[in-house]
Amino acid sequence: MERNVKLFSGTATSYLAENIASSYGQPLGNVNVARFSDGEISPSFNESIRGCDVFIIQSTFAPSDNLME
């Protein structure tokens, strides 16, 4: 049984995510991260992830926005 894997990048470490995706042999998925004036963050996947194994590559190092994203 073959698994459908999707890789996505947060905004903190896109260079790392690109290298991982390249090594895995797959492009990064399409994700949009909107930031509102009150500090809220709204990430959204711009493709179907239903039934897929999803990996989000994001640093949790300070600032705390990285973790909340």
C-alpha positions in Angstrom: 0.0 0.0 0.0 1.6 3.3 -1.1 1.1 6.3 1.1 0.5 9.8 -0.3 2.9 12.1 1.5 2.7 15.9 1.4 5.4 18.3 2.7 4.6 21.8 3.7 6.8 24.7 5.0 6.2 27.2 7.7 7.6 30.7 7.2 10.5 30.4 9.7 12.6 27.8 7.9 11.6 27.6 4.3 15.2 26.9 3.2 15.3 23.8 5.4 11.9 22.6 4.1 13.1 23.1 0.5 16.2 21.0 1.1 14.2 18.2 2.8 11.6 18.2 0.0 14.4 18.0 -2.6 16.0 15.1 -0.7 12.7 13.4 -0.5 12.1 13.9 -4.3 8.9 15.8 -4.0 8.0 19.5 -4.2 6.6 21.4 -1.2 2.9 21.7 -0.9 1.0 25.0 -1.5 0.2 26.8 1.7 -0.7 30.4 2.4 0.0 32.1 5.8 -2.0 35.3 6.4 -1.0 37.6 9.2 -3.7 40.0 10.4 -3.0 43.5 11.9 -4.0 42.2 15.4 -1.2 39.6 15.3 -3.5 36.6 14.5 -2.1 34.0 12.0 -4.2 32.1 9.6 -2.4 29.3 7.7 -4.4 27.5 5.0 -3.6 24.6 2.7 -4.3 25.4 -1.0 -4.6 21.8 -2.1 -6.4 18.7 -0.8 -4.6 16.9 2.0 -7.4 14.4 2.6 -6.1 10.9 3.1 -2.4 12.0 3.0 0.4 11.8 5.5 1.2 15.5 6.1 4.5 16.8 7.4 4.8 20.5 8.4 8.4 21.7 8.6 8.6 24.7 10.9 11.0 25.8 13.6 9.6 26.3 17.1 12.5 28.5 18.1 11.6 32.1 19.3 9.6 34.2 18.6 6.5 32.3 19.7 4.8 33.1 16.4 6.8 30.2 14.9 5.1 27.8 17.3 1.6 29.3 16.9 1.8 29.3 13.1 
